[in-house]
Amino acid sequence: MFKFKRSAAVAVAAVLALTGCTAGGGGDNGGSGGDSGGTLTWGVLAQASTFQQKDMRWANESPYAQAVYDSLVITTPEFEVEPNLATEWEYNEDNTVLTMTLRDDVTFTDGETLTAEDAAASVLGFRDGTSPNATLLSSVTDATAVDDTTLEITLAEPDPGLITALSQNAGLVAPAELVDDPATATDPVGSGPYILNTGETVVGSSYVFDKNENYWNPDHQHYDKLILQVYTDASSLVNAVQGGQVNVSNVIDRTTLPQMEAAGYTLNESQLDWQGFLIMDRAGEISPPLGDVRVRQAINMALDRDALLQTIGSGYGEVTDQIFAPWSAGFDASLDTYYDYDVEAAKELLADAGYPDGFEVTMPRVGTIPAAQWTLMADQLAQVGITVNYEEVQPSEFISAILGAKYPMSWFQLQMGPTDWQLAQFQIAEQATWNPFGYTTPEVQGWIDTIQVGTEEEAQAAGLELNTYLVENAWNAPFYRPTQIFVSDSSTMAVPQVGNVVPYLWNVQPQ
């Protein structure tokens, strides 16, 4: 048995941070949290790519965005949509026009009043910007201001994920005249709870924010100062935690969690991703065996998921055979254990498919992940006769190699998606980014169509059928859902956010 070295977890986190797929000083309180009105020091894993509204990223960079901007709507930690800049909204009869009523008492940090014109310009700017999440607004054909407080968004077709997108970076609002101003990349103007202190900020290392004294929603302001301190290696982060230099932080290396707990920090757990094999060549275009469902099922039966979780995931997570999230409408707990670990049954399936002696498959391998992980995964397939041939790929080319349909299957870790619709658009639909071979079936497309335009009950039923079909037909071979860990000190409460790698800013506060 291979022992997965401590550096493996660090390397996995590093690869995912580079791809964007889906962690100093403690300020006035010395990192102790303190009373409301003190300083919150937050350990982040990524520096700010930009502060320009139309190009902002999410996930690990969401605290930067939420500090300086407001979104049109927000979601609770349980992922329920609530008003924010928009107080109410409704669709027209065919769900192609969304009308939102905005607050009239919000001002930007330059003193100007926020209006629907600003919101419309921000929506269109984000749609046309360079954010990795710009496709969240791909269905938007126009956004206009009917009057100062009425925003109208027109869609080419119904988009069940639009409201959710508007609670994230796609819904951030900047002044209309500054949406395309490159100066805001380092000196943003927003209406958020904090203002970036450019004088105290050290770009790439420490970002300092002061309380916006004119903020319209003081219930979301728990501190006078916010410091987002960047940590890029596990050692410096665990030293900061042990020294009480941060109040809250994401985690790079899960093997350091016992040290963090010993330092008095709470481990706040949540789930976001699934990890395993992407089986992309389901039509057998470059690897004919994968075009046979029995072969893909055999791959699933060859996996000792419990061993993979313990060895690769340090035991933090839940084994699963599905890619749907536990909070999604299409989730079915029984599908987590659809495939038994059964080497002999897997061999029989391969023989029935015409591969009694197995076959060879080529997958990419990146050097930042220790060799032990790649060897372990290959050994699990080798026990049923499948020989894995790895090709070395540079970290910067790992994603493009997978998405370029160069390899029939690959190990990876992907976000499960906040809703069935968004998961389908991200990983399942014919045009989905993570369906590089564009494989689909009439049944799959039919269920996706129902999720898009059906009633709530019809969409939920379609999601369940779609999920069951994907598992039964072995579209992928998931290992487990890794547990996300966000630590907080004894003076700070942090509530995990469904669908995001870190809590939302206003859900971190003194306790």
N, C-alpha and C positions, 0 to 999 in steps of 0.2 A: 504494500500500500504506500502511496506517495503522501508525504507530509507537505501540506501547502504552507510555504514559508510566509512569514509576517509581511514581507514586501509585496506579496501578491495582491492583497486587498488595497494597498497603496497604489499599485500599478493599475488595477481596474478603475479606481476612482480617477486616476490621472487621465486615462484614455477617455473616459466618459466626459470629464471636464473639458478636454480638448475638443471633443466632438459636439458638445452642447446637448447631448442626449441625456434627452433626459437625460471650499471650506475656507498684544500691544498694551498698550497701556489701558488701564481701567478708568481713566478720567477722574472726575470729582470723587467718585465712590471707590476708587481703587479696584474696580471690577467686582464690587460687592452687591450690585443691584440697587440697594438703598431705597429711600422713599421716592414716591412719585415726584418728578421734578429734577432728579439727579441725572446721571449719565449712564446710558446703556452702551456697553462695548460688545459688539457682535463679531464673532470670528466667522469670516466668509471664505469660501474656497476659490472664488473667482473675482478678479478685479473688474471694474466697470468697463465694458466694451465701449460704451458711449452713454451720454445723458441726453442725446437728441431724441425727442419723443418718438419720431417716426421710425427709428431704427433700434429701439430698446429691446433687449432680450428679457427672458423671464427665468423661471427655475431658480438657479443659484444667484441670479442677478436681480431677482424680484425685489429684495429690500432697497436697492438703489432706486428703482422705479417708484416704489410706494412711498419713499421718503419725500420725493420732490413733486410727484404728480398725483392727481386723483383720477380714478377710472369712472366710467359712466355708471356702472353698477359694481357691486362687490359680492363675494360669496362668504358664507359662514364657514367655520372649520369643517362642518359636515357637508359643505358644498351646496347649500341652499342660497339661491340668488336673492339679494336684498337691494333696495335703493341706495344710491350714493349721489353722484351729480344728477342722475336721472331719478326723479321721484315716482314716475309711473311710465308705463309703456304698453303698447298693444300693436298687434299685427292686423293687416287688412285680411279680407276673407281668404285669399289664396296664399297667405304667408309670404308675400314677396315685397311688402312695404312695412317697415317697422317705424312707428312714430313714438318718440320719447319726449317727455316733458322734463325740462331741466330746472334746477334751482336758480333763483335770481339773486342770491346773496353771497355768491362765491367770487372772490377776487384773486388774481394772479399776484405773484410776489413783486411784480412791477407796478402794482396798484390798479391795473385795469380789470374791469368786470368780465367774468367768463360768460360767454353767450353761446347760442347754438351755432353761430358762424365759426367759432373756435372749435367746437366739437366736430362739425362737418369737415373742416380742413384737416383736423387731426385724424379722423377716420380714413379719409382719402390718402393722406400722407403716409399713414402706416401701411395701408394696402399696397402702396407703390414704393415703400421703403425697402431697406436691406435687412430688416430683422428676419431671423430664421422662422419666425412665426407669422410673417406677412401673409402666408397662404390661408391663415384663419379668416381673412376677409376676401378670399378669392371670389366669393359669390356676390360681393358688393359691386353694383354698377354705378351708384351715385350716392352722395350724401349732401343734403342741402338744409339750410336754415329757413324754416317757414316763417318764423319770427324769432325774437331774441331768446325765447325759452322753449322753442319747439324744433326738434331735430327729426329729419325724415331720412331714413336709410332705405335705398331701393336695392333689391336683390334680383339676380338673373333667374334664380330658382330658390325654393325654400331651403333654409339652412338651420337645422335644429341646434347647431352648435354656436350660433351667432351670439346669443345672450351670454353664454359662458365666455366666449372670446372677449366680449366687451367688459368682462370683469377682470381681465388680465391686461397684458401690454397692448393688445389691440384696441382697448377702450381708454387708454390714457389721453388726456387732453392738454394741449399747449396753446398758447396764443396763435391765432391764425397766421399772423404776419411773421411768426418765428418758426413755423413748422419746418421750413426749408433752410433756416439759418444755421450754418455749420458752427457758429460760435456757441450754440447751445449744447454742443457735444461735451464741452468742458464747463460751461457756465449756464445751467438750465434755468428757465423761467417756468414755473408751474404753479399749481394752487394747492400743493400737498402740505402735509403737517410739518415738514422741515425744509430748510434752505441750505443748499450746499455751501459750506464755508471754504471757498477756494484758497483763502490765505493759509488755513491750517491743514488742508488736505495735501497729502503726498501721493500723487497719482501712481497707481499700481501697488500701493502699500497700505495707506490709511486714508479713509474718506470720512471727513468730519461734517456733521450737519447740526445746525442750530434750530431751535424751536421757532416755527412760524407763528409769531404773536397774533397775527390776524386770521388764523385758520378758522374756517367756519364750523369745524367739527372737533371741539376740544376733547371729546370722548375718545378720540383716536390718538391723542397726544399723551404719552405716559412719561416722557422725559424732556428735560430742557436741552439735552445734547445727545446725539447719536453718533457713535463711531463704528464704522464698518472696517474692521482690521483684517487684512488679507493674509491667509496662511496657505502656503503651497507645499509644505511637507509635514509629515506626521509628527516628527520630533519637536519642531517649533510649536506646533499646536498643543501637543500634550504638555509641554513645558509651560505654555501660557495658561492652560487650565490649572495645572498644579500650582502655579504661582498666583492664581486668582486674578489674572490679567484680563479675562473675558468673562462676561456674564452668561452668554449663550454662544453656541457654535454648532455647525455641522461637524461631521467626523470624517477624517480621511482614512484612518486605519482602525478597523474594529477590534484588533487585538489590543489596542490601548484603552478600551472601554473600562476594564477593571481599574486602571489607574485613575481614570476620570471619576468613576464612582467612589473610589477611595478618597478622592479630593473633595467629596461632598456634592458632586453634580448628579442631577437626575437625568436618566436616559428616557427621553420622550420618543416613543416608537410610532412609526407609520409605514405605509406601503405605497409605492409609486410605480415600480417597474416589474418586468418579468425578465428572467435571464435563461438562456438556453440556446438551442440551435434554431436558426432561421433556415427553414427548408424552402428555398425560393424557386428552384427549378422543378415545379410540380408537374410540368408537361414533359419533362425529360429532354429538354432541348440540348443541353450539353452534358447531362448525366442521365442517360436513358433509364437506369434503375429507379431514379426518384420519380419518374412518371407513373410508377405503379404504386397504388395506395398501400399495398401489402408491404412494400419495402419501407415506406415512410412509417407505417405502423410498427414494423420490426425495429426501426431506430428508436421509437418511443419505448418499446418493451425492453430494449437493451440497456436502458439508463437506470442505474441505481441512484435515484434522486436523493434519497436520504444521505447516501455517502457524498454526493456532490454538494449538498447543502452544508454538511459538516466540514468537508474538506476545503471547498472554495469559499463558501459563505460564512465560515466560522460558526455555523449553527443559527445565525440570525436570519430567519425567514420561514416560509411555508412552502413545502413541495407542491407542485401543481402541474397539471397537464393542459391548462387553458391559459389564454392570454387576456381574458376579460377580467376587469377589476372587481374585487368584492363589493364595491359600492355601486357598480353599474347595473342597469336594469336587466342585462342579458347574462349576468353571472349565475352559475349553477354550481353550488358547492360539491355536488356529486361528481362533477367533471374533474375535480382536482386529483382524483384517484382513478381515472378511467382506465389507465394502462397499468397492469401489474408488471413489476420487474421480473421478467421471465425469459432467461437466455434461450432455453430450449424451444419455447414457443416462437421466439423471434427467428430462430434458425429455420423452423418449419415454415414460417411465413416467407422467408427468403427463398427457400427451396420451391415452394408453391409458385412463387413469382418467376422462377427460372434461374435463380442464383444460389444453387446449393453450396457453391464454394465461395459465396460472398462476392464482393466487387470492390473497386477502388473509387475513392472520391477525393477531390482536391478542395481544400479550404484555405483561407488566408490566416496568417499568424502574425501577430505584432510583437516585437521584442520587448515592449514595456510590460507585458504580462509574463511572469516567470514560466520557464519551460515546463515546470511540474504541472501547471494547470492544463497546458496543451496535451501533455503526455497522458494525464488522467482521462481526459475526454476521449482521446484516440483509443486508449486501452478499453474503455467501456464499449466502444463500437467494435473493436477488434475481437472481443470475446464472442461475437456472433458472425465474424467473418468479414466485416467491413474494414478495409484498410484506408486510413486517412493519410493523405499526402499533403503536407503543409507547404505553402509558399510564403516566404517572408515578405512582409509589406511594411513600409515606413508608417509610423503613427499618423502622420499627416495625410497619408493616402488610404488608410484603412477604410474609412467611410465611403470614399469615392469608389474604391475597388468593389465594395459590396453593392453599392447602389448602381454601379455600372454594369451589373449583370455579368460580371466576369467569373463569379464562382457560383456553383449550384446550391451551396449551403455554407453557413458560417456561424460561429459562436458570436453572440452579442447580448446586450442588455438594452431593452427598449421600454419606454413609458407605456403603461397600460391604457392610458386615455381616460379623461374625466367622464365621458359619456360614450355610449355605444356608437353613436354617429361619428364622433371624433376618432375613436379607435378605428372604425372602418375606413375613414378617409386617410388615416395615417398609415395603416398596415395591411388592409384587406382589399379595398376597392381596386378595380383594374388600374386606375391612375394613381393609386397611393404611392407615396414616396418609398415606403418600405415593402413594396411589391414590385421589385425592379424588373421582373420578367413579364409583368402585366397579366398574370394568370388570373382567370376568373371562371365562373360557371354561371349558367342561367339562374340556378337556385340562389347562389350567393348574391348576384345582382338584384334578384327579386326581393330578398330580405333587406338589402341595403335601401332599396327604393321605398319599402314599407316603413323602415325606420325614419326615412326622410319626410314622407308625406302622410303617413298613417296617423290614426288617433294615438293617444298615449298608450292605450291598451294594446292596439295593433302593433305599435312600435316595440313595446316590451316583449310581446310574443315573438315578433320577428327576430329580436336580439337573442332570445333564448334558442330559437331554431338555428340561427346563424352560428352561435357559439358551439352548439352541439355538433353541427355539421363539420365545423373546422376541426374539432377534437377527433371526431370519428374518422375523418378523412386525413388526419395527421398533416395539416398544413404546416405545422411547426413541431418542434420537440422541446417544449419548455422544461426547465429543471425546477425552478422555484421562484417565488416572489421574495426578493431580498427585503429585509426590514431596514427602513431608513431610520437612522438614529440622530436626534438633535438633542444636545445636552444643555442643561440650564443649571445655574448655581442655586444655592439655597435661598437666595433673596429674589429670585426671578422666576416667574411662571411663563411657560411657553406651551401654547396649544397647537399641536400639529395640524396642518392643513391638508385635507383630502385633495389629491391631485397635484400637490406641489412638493418639492424636495425640502423646503423649509417653511416654517410657519409664516403667516402673513404678519407684517410689521406690527399692526395694532393688537395682535394677539400675543405679543410678548410684553409683559408688564411686571412691575414690582408686586411681590406678594408678602 
